Amino acid sequence: MTGKKSRVLLAESVPGEAANGLCALYARPDSTLELRSVATLPTLVATIERARTEAIFLELSLGNPDPLELVVFADRAAAVRIPQHPLPA
C-alpha cells in the first residue's frame, strides 16, 4: 500500500508506553504511520509548531497540576493546523 503517511504526535511522560501500542497496531511492512514522541511540554510546543501532524495524543498528567490547561495550551499552539475533533476519555 502506498499513500499518504498518517502523522501522529504523541506526548507521554514515560516514553514508549503508548508509542509501543501504536506501533504494534501499525506493525506492517506497508505501514503508513509516522510517529513522533515527546516527553515534555516545551518539546511538545516546539514540535507542534514545526511538525505537520494530523493527530495529537496527550497524556494529561503532563499538565500537572491542571490537565485542562495543557489541552488549552496545546490547542492554541496547534491553532488551525490540526482539525479539531476532541475525543472524550
Secondary structure, 3 states (H helix, E strand, C coil): CCCCCEEEEEECCCCCHHHHHHHHHCCCCCCCEEEEEECCHHHHHHHHHHCCCCEEEECHHHHCCCHHHHHHHHHHHHCCCCCCCCCCC
